[in-house]
Amino acid sequence: MACNFISVGGNRHPAAADWDHESDLLAFGADNNIALWNPLDPLFRGVHRLLSGHTEVVNVVKFFPTGKKNFSILLSGGIDKTIRIWCSDTQSPANFREEKVISDHSSAINTIAVYSERSLFISGSADATVKVWQLNHLSPGHQSSADQSSVECNVELLQTIDIQPRFLPLALAISKVPGSSSAILAVAGTRSLIQIYVSAGDVFKFSASLTGHEGWIRSLSFVQESTDIGTDILLASASQDKFVRLWRLHQGEELPIASSAAGDPALGALGKSLSNKAHRFETQGLRYSLTFEALLLGHEDWIYSAGWCPQAEKPQLLTASADNSLAIWEPDPHSGIWICTSRLGEISAQKGATTATGSTGGFWAGLWSPKGDIVVSIGRTGSWRLWKSIGEQGDWRPGVSISGHIKRVQDLAWSRDGSFLLSTGSDQTTRLFAEWIHDDIRSWHEFSRPQIHGYDLNCIDTTSSTQFISGADEKLLRVFDEPKAVASLLGRACGVENSTNGLSLEAANIPVLGLSNKAVEIVGERPSDPLINGDADGRQAEDPASVVYKSTLDFDHAPLEDHLSRHMLWPETEKLYGHGYEISTVAASQNGDLVATACKSSSEDHAVIRLYETKDWREVKPALRAHSLTVTSLAFSSDDRFILSTGRDRKWTIFERNSDNAFEYGQITCDPKGHSRMILAGSWAPAEFGYIFVTAGRDKSVKIWSLDISEEPKVTCKATISATSPVTAVQFHQTLLSQEDPAVALAYGTEEGKIGIHKVTENFEVSELVQISPGFLPSKAINQVRWRPGLQEQEGHTIHSHLAVASDDCSVRLYTFINIWSTFDHNRCQRV
């Protein structure tokens, strides 16, 4: 077993990501987990591990420098008021394990700074305190104990700073004071000032308060101006007032040469109000001054992060802003004035009013790669963007990155041929994942974002390989057809053989303030001078979000975030009405001619199952009545003869198709007490196994039932699997494990995040088939498990089967099981 794909979005917090300059790993907070990703990986494997430990959202992630390539220490803090220390595994440096939990803070952790020269780290919390910690560690192989695999990690609290005047620290930065062994600590947050502390021995003492900003300060960063010994230190502070201020720490009685920044003509009248007051302090008998150096303006909205390039010959500053842009700043070699040399992201004229039309909600963090030739940024949608510096001129080109849901993933559906996976969740998006095939490399990526909605999405299913239906916290369902733009990309990049000839729609967009994706045509080449804002001649301005140019879709790699949020939508073709409350579940028949739906309900009047024909999308009346509370799941048997429904009323029901009308069903049997608590999921076994179905419920049990229709319909419970927590999802694989000795694989997921994989024989003997390591399991409840249709054959002998899992921890995971299916028909396998 292997978990070969994890999709998850990042948390929206400026301190929730860090790029280690020793191991090349990038760690970021993903809900209550910590995701590990190597952006430099030539195989594009994306997130390879989620570290579980925090019980609430992770706010801050920071690597602690160890000086070793194969050993890393990671610090994290979250809303659960804890700081956790993770050390890399000795067997695999890319994997980490939790070594220590610190619970001294009384509120959420917002920021962490590290100072490796004295093995210190500093934490800032919403309890308005800053704590200084000593971290003593011995990496594996440097211990006297016999256990060389463990890591000795001791933490000592050296000092607690109560911030006065009181504010909540949001940013910390620490650096060595030039010419001495002291350290300087900068603290800022929910006030417009920066407090400076200088160490005297093991204690930090308040030394100065820097004023000038007019909003909360979200990021601080120190850098040495040059590699020469004793050179000045620069401090960058990024604020919600849309400005970055630079401050200079200078040694000596004399003040540094006055900066010419105030004379920058771009400042206008603002330059006259800039204060150059010197803040003086003394440490170890040496005198120092802190003065204002420069004001960087150019962003149009809050600035969330500012970070210095680790390898630049001269100082280079990267800033990320809510105006959807990254900016790289450096001083002009002649005048010394700081200028923006590169601007990445989006320009104002191309922004739209909704996520689909381009308003990504801003960039929350920007990070440099260890060599300074790559920058990455995370935005409101939880997706990462990546740019590489190309050529001697340093042009920045976008590159393939990663993306994922940022709230609970509620449901999954494979395409009928298994070529792609659809997921939908509470972040109001539907996402399509497929395997990118290039240069003998295979990697899974998000290839389309078919639906960007205004309501939380609850359920999804496919009616064909080019159509799906979804339900949300609204009273209707929506049907989407694959456009030619997406089908063509899947063919070029993923080898999906679906032809575009039968597709009538080319692309889609979403109108401003709209909920329905509208079909649009792909137009020719982009004009050389597109009119964005109109001109004096009265020509109508062009809405960039309403136009899809052919050149924009001319690529054969995994889509970038710009493509996904604008050009990879699916047009909405139908709306299905009838339900009175939020849609709870939907299922399509095996032949795709019928869909069954249900909504949330607390009464029999609304706990009905409605059927719709997919040819003309008319409702088949009357609706099916059987439950008194919300129907939680629906499933068609492999031959569409039966429908299984399960509900919160602890009841399961079976409906049989009318022999005279293939669209009409009637109830034939039920069990009002099928489980002792609500039933949450159900599934049918493959046709070769007979009319066998499974139900799972909050009573911590999975029950396997046999339907006998030889005379009067009779259902018998043949086996029960006990779980350690409520079972929230279940599904049979539709391919037998063995043709000679019939058996079928059963997967289920629990409220604790555990996954069970069992083998069920024709005699209903149940045994565990595979155990999944706890480190690869979700950290929250599993909402859906879905086997990929069929089997996949590789290199003529290795048989793969894939299981997709959706969880409350915002992740979509794809597990690969190898050679479990012992006897198979090669003609039924998909060769990959």
KAPE-V627814 format. One line per field, one symbol per residue. phi: phi as a letter, one per 20 degrees, with the letter a starting at -180 (. if undefined). psi: psi as a letter, one per 30 degrees, with the letter a starting at -180 (. if undefined). Layout:
phi = ???
psi = ???
This chain:
phi = .beebcdbeefebgeebbdfeddmeddbfcleddedbdfeffelemfdadedafecgeebcbedgdmcfdbcccdbbbffmdddddcffffbgedccfdbcdcffdbfedbccccffdldccddcfemccddcdddbcfgncceffeeeececdccfeaddefcffbefdbcbcbfffnbefcdddcbaececdedccfcmedecfcacedqfcbgddbcbebefbfffnffddddcdcfemcdddcddceoffffggfeffefgffmffffefedfeddbcblmddccdcfdaddcrfdbgdebbbeffcffcgcddcccfembdcddbfffeenffceebcdocegfdfdecgfepefnndebccefgemdcccbddffneedccdedmffmfddfcfccbrfdcgeebcbeffemfbddcbbfemcdcddbeedblmdcbebfdacgccddcfedbbbdebfcbbccccfbecdcdcdfefffffffffedmfeffefeeedebbbdfgmdddfdfceeefffffcfeednbffnfffeegfecdegffeebcdffeffffecddfdfedbcddqfecgfdbbbdffemebcdcbcfbcbffdeddddcfefclefedefedbddcgfebcbeffdmfccdccbfemddcdddfffebfddccfdabcfcfcfcgedbbaeffgfenedccccbfemcdddddeddfcfgcdcfebcdedebgedbbaefecffbffcgbcecdbcdfenecdccddefemedbfebdeggfdefecgeebcbffgmcddclmbeddcdcecdcfemddccedddleefdbegfeeeec
psi = kkjgkkkkllkikfggkkjkfefgkkklkjbgljkkkjfgjffhfakfkkkkekfakkfkkkkjkfgkegklkkkllafgglkkkkkkkeejffklkkfkkkhflgakkfkklkjfeghkkkkklgghlkkkkkjkljlkfhlflfjfflkkjkkkjekkjjkklklkkfkkkklkkkglglkkkkklbglglkkkkkkjbgkkkkeljklelglkkfkkklkkelfkkgllkkkkkklfgglkkkkkjkklekllkkkgefgkfffbfefffkkhkkjklkkhgkklkklkelkjkflgakkelkkkkfgkflkkkkkklfghlkkkklkkfeffkkljfkklbklefglafleegfjfglkfkkkklefggkklkkaeffkkkkkkkklffhkkkklkallllgakjellklleggflkklkafgglkkkkljkjkhgkkkklkfliekjlglkkelklkfafgklklkahlgllkkkkkleeeeeeeeeffgkgkkfegkfkeallklkglfkkkkllklblklfikjeglaffgkkkkjffgkjkefegilglkkleeeefefglkkkflkjlelfakkelkkklefgfkkklllklglfefhlkkkkkfeghkkjlllkkflfakkflkkklfggelkkkllfggkkkkkkkkffjffkllkflljfhelfakkflllklleffaiklklkafghlkkklkjjgeckkkkkjflkkklflkkfkkkkkgkkekeeikllkkklllffgkkkjlkjlfghkklkekkkkefgllfakkfkkjkkkalkkkgffkkkkkkkkklfggkkkjkkkkhejekljfffkkk.
